[in-house]
Amino acid sequence: MHDLVIRGGTIIDGTGAPRRTGDVAIEGGIITAVGGKLGPAKREIDAAGCLVTPGFVDIHTHYDGQATWDPELAPSSLHGVTTAVFGNCGVGFAPVRPGAAPYLINLMEGVEDIPGTVLSEGVKFNWESFPEYLDALAAMPRVMDIGTQATHASLRFYVMGERGADHAEIPTEAEIVEMGRLLEESLRAGALGFTTSRTIKHKAKDGRLTPSLSARQAELNGLARAMRRAGSGVLEVNSDFGPGEFEAMREAAEIAGRPLSCLIVQVDAKPELWRETFGQIHAARRAGIEATGQVGVRPIGVVMGLETTMHPFANHPAWTSLANLSPKERYERLQSDDALRRRLVEERPNDGATRFMATALTRANILDGALNYEPDPLIDSVQARAEKAGRDPWAVALEAMMADGGKGLLLLPFENYSYGNLDVVREMLTDEASVIGVADGGAHVGVICDASAPTFLLTHWARDRKRGPGLPLEFLVRKHTRDTAAAYALRDRGILAPGYRADINVIDFANLRLHRPEVVYDLPTGGRRLMQRATGYRHTFVAGIETRANDQFTGARPGQLIRQPDGRIQC
């Protein structure tokens, strides 16, 4: 008798093979049989009319801090994610010397928009070394499996102190050797990779550029040699990919003998640079380097509302004068004070932020119940709506955000949207060298909410897209299960087949839908974050144990820390 049989569902097994109807049997947390009509079980689930897929594997999150206090890891867990990898973009919390935590918090707050007060309260820093950090992570049961990576910034600051953060000096040869020793220690202890940031977009809260930005080739190569000695790990990089940058990372990957994974997004300043970078990735692959480009599934969207970090009036003196009020009090004041609303609309400051927002309103759309993530700027933008109605776009923006009791939202497509549609994202997704990986769960909590990527991937690309062709469901599931698992050598998951872990979603695809993002105040110290929920996940299993049923947590917490690059779980 099986422990569990999921009966009669539409099986999409993660390999890209055509869907088929049949049963999935589980014993001891492992899939034992797939397809046909299988024998009796202690528990049976009727999955007729539903999709049965592997659990989603999200390789690009920033739960470095949240994972130390939160066993649920929402929003990702609300969208069928059963494995999450963090420690991305070169920022993390280990190793850390006594008294050095404030800098790592300052850096994480600036780079990933996670409030410093939240991190100071929530992260206990009861570790110093990276292996001790892994032990702290392993101590907490949770709803999903997690893995983490060693980060360049924390290694540099641990070894060099303030010199490593201020870019005034390069490390000595001895310091490079010490960073390499610590990296090798981290990888042997179970880090899934080593990550670095090479982009000027990444700054600490105090304005200093991320430490790894100024790392020269000797430093990169020294760390690469540590990866070769350890014989494990992915080399992940977030870079602006200026002249010579990809070549530097390719050299490091060649020395390391390890996979290279590069974040790829379309930026307005250089809307075709992503193609050039993918060309370099393909050239590296032809030369025998296991290189991939991490891509998104929708625009990198800035969410704007009266309670978010960014919105059209955030720098207006009339708005900043309300800073001491609660969100409810601010809304009530706006609602009752006609003069205040007129001042916000008519008396705009003459500064860079206002000029940026004036341009933003030509692209931002109202994120209402329709949840249009592929708006036509000429029709759907705040500016276009205002022109059609003969109104001021600032007035339309304010009215939209005041809707629903002050909970209304605008969405500004910030990256991956230079041409006003998602054709570029479709091209990225279908590139054989791409892997899904820029959802940033746990990060940018006041401006971006893209951890819902798995749900959007299925609904938009396989079912709902109107402005261009979609993509086959089997292909999409494979991209976010087998392919993402394989990118980090997690060979025991991502496929529905005998011998694989029973990480499984049962999805009511016909009724699967995203909810509108909302601002919640559930972080430590009452910190604010954007949350986006979904409807349609009938069941989610991690190692054969049900963690979600009908879009609600069951209370089960079978998730563990992944310590080995081949996917074996050790507590």
WODAVEN-V443610 format. One record per backbone hydrogen bond with DSSP energy under -1.0 kcal/mol. NH is the residue of the N-H (numbers start at 1). CO is the residue of the C=O. If there is no record, write none. Layout:
NH,CO  NH,CO
//
This chain:
2,40  3,26  4,26  5,43  6,24  7,45  9,22  10,50  11,20  12,52  20,11  22,9  23,36  24,6  25,33  26,4  27,30  30,27  31,500  32,25  33,25  35,23  42,2  45,5  47,7  50,47  51,507  52,10  53,505  55,503  56,80  57,480  58,83  61,85  62,441  67,63  68,65  69,66  70,66  77,73  78,75  79,76  81,76  82,56  83,56  84,145  85,58  86,147  91,88  96,128  100,97  104,100  105,101  106,102  107,103  108,104  109,105  110,106  111,107  112,108  113,109  119,115  120,116  121,117  122,118  123,119  133,129  134,130  135,131  136,132  137,133  138,134  139,135  140,137  143,71  145,82  146,560  147,84  150,193  152,195  153,90  155,151  156,152  157,153  158,154  159,155  160,156  161,157  163,160  164,161  165,162  166,162  176,172  177,173  178,174  179,175  180,176  181,177  182,178  183,179  184,180  185,181  186,182  187,183  188,184  189,185  191,186  192,148  194,234  195,150  196,236  198,238  202,199  204,208  205,106  207,204  210,202  213,210  215,212  220,216  221,217  222,218  223,219  224,220  225,221  226,222  227,223  228,224  229,225  230,226  231,227  234,192  235,259  236,194  237,261  238,196  240,198  245,242  248,244  249,245  250,246  251,247  252,248  253,249  254,250  255,251  256,252  257,253  258,253  260,290  261,235  262,292  263,237  264,294  273,270  276,272  277,273  278,274  279,275  280,276  281,277  282,278  283,279  284,280  285,281  286,282  287,283  288,285  289,284  291,289  292,260  293,433  294,262  295,435  300,415  301,299  302,412  303,447  304,410  308,305  309,446  314,311  316,313  319,316  320,316  321,317  322,319  323,320  325,322  330,326  331,327  332,328  333,329  334,330  335,331  336,332  337,333  341,337  342,338  343,339  344,340  345,341  346,342  347,343  351,349  355,351  356,352  357,353  358,354  359,355  360,356  361,357  362,359  363,360  364,360  365,411  367,409  368,366  371,368  373,371  379,376  380,376  382,364  383,361  385,381  386,382  387,383  388,384  389,385  391,386  396,392  397,393  398,394  399,395  400,396  401,397  402,398  406,402  407,403  408,403  410,304  411,365  412,302  414,300  415,300  416,266  420,417  426,422  427,423  428,424  429,425  430,426  431,428  434,431  435,293  437,295  440,60  443,440  444,112  445,113  447,444  448,444  453,450  456,452  457,453  458,454  459,455  460,456  462,458  464,459  465,460  471,461  476,472  477,473  478,474  479,475  480,476  481,478  483,478  485,481  486,482  487,483  488,485  489,486  490,485  491,489  493,490  496,13  497,495  499,31  500,497  501,492  502,29  503,501  504,541  505,53  506,539  507,51  508,536  509,507  511,508  513,535  515,533  518,531  520,529  523,527  526,523  527,524  529,520  530,445  531,518  535,513  538,506  538,536  539,506  540,548  541,504  542,545  544,502  545,542  547,540  548,540  549,552  550,538  551,537  554,547  559,142  562,146  564,568  567,564
//
